[in-house]
Amino acid sequence: MKTNITKIKNNKIKNTGILFETLARQITADVLDETKNSSDAMQIVKKYFNKNSELRKELQLYQQLTKKNFTNETKASSFVDMMVQARKQLNNSKLRNEKYNIIKEIRDKFDITKLFSSKIDNYVVHASIYKLFEYSDVLNEVTNPEDLIKAKFAIVEFMCKGETSKEKVPEEIKELQNEDSTVKLLTQKLLIEKYNEKYSGKLNANQKELIRDFIHNVSNTQTLNEIIKKHSDKIMSEIKSLNKKIPDQAIKIKISQIAKELKTISEKKNIKDSHIVGMLRTYELLSEIKKHLKKSGCDKKVI
């Protein structure tokens, strides 16, 4: 009997991991948008990712596979098999029904193309998990061994190597990356409050503008890149101005290092939260330098 071979393709809106991350970003934008009285995304998450939903159970499997690290491929492979078996234990009929309903509600309340336009961290891994779970549902009827194995080992490789990026990440951001999506969401929601608390409730104008620009354009990759370029140019202009007035050589060297890091961020195609945090810190540092120059009498025409 000839086997019917079908290749399953990732579907962003049906991919529970990507779906939740996208809604989380939208919640962040809504929470920090002073013109909005409520968040449709928040209501959808509360409704469909409650503790009794199959969607929440599947999301937890996605999070296990994207957060767990191994030093041994055999152990990682066994763990993936365990997650696939756990996925098979879910109520598939209920899960399909919940996905149908959440997708219908999202389509009713959002522009799907715009909502899912932003890039997702570890997209390939999320896509591989989706395919692996989907193949596990139809394995007795339709098989594509080559694609199935490719998806599995993409996950295994990721779990053994972790992030493929060689970018140096600050300790605070490393801690955030180790948390699950819910904690990351909460951290994003409290971004302004944390800065207010740390800096006595006084975000400077540049920081407020950057946060506002980021939140309003988090789902538009092209516009976000343009915004980062705008803020990078603004910071570079301030750095050049300050450099002429700083008498301390050590501070000048530090400023030069900041300029190099800033150039790296402005050239990124995929802007991450950590890049925004870095720019917020840069704005704060420049503000502190200006205050220092003013105190020491070196400030004449500081911007």
Number of C-alpha atoms within 10 A of each C-alpha: 3 4 9 9 11 12 14 16 12 17 13 16 19 15 21 24 27 24 20 20 18 21 20 22 20 22 25 23 24 21 18 18 15 10 8 10 9 13 15 16 23 16 12 17 17 10 12 17 19 13 11 9 15 23 25 19 18 21 19 17 20 22 15 15 21 20 15 14 17 17 10 13 16 12 14 22 19 12 18 22 14 13 20 19 13 13 21 14 9 14 12 13 9 13 17 14 13 17 18 12 13 21 16 11 14 17 14 10 10 13 10 13 10 11 19 20 14 19 17 16 13 14 13 15 23 25 21 23 27 24 23 24 22 18 23 17 15 10 13 8 10 16 18 15 14 9 17 20 12 14 22 19 17 16 24 25 17 22 24 18 14 16 12 8 7 6 7 7 14 11 9 10 14 12 10 14 15 12 14 14 19 12 13 17 19 13 16 21 19 15 15 17 14 14 16 14 11 11 12 9 12 12 19 14 9 17 22 14 12 19 19 16 16 21 20 17 17 24 21 16 17 14 15 21 20 12 17 23 18 13 20 20 15 13 20 18 12 15 18 13 14 21 16 10 16 18 11 9 10 10 13 17 12 10 22 16 12 19 18 11 14 22 15 12 22 19 13 13 12 15 19 14 11 17 20 17 18 18 23 19 14 18 22 17 14 16 14 12 17 19 14 14 17 14 10 9 9 16 17 9 9 13 11
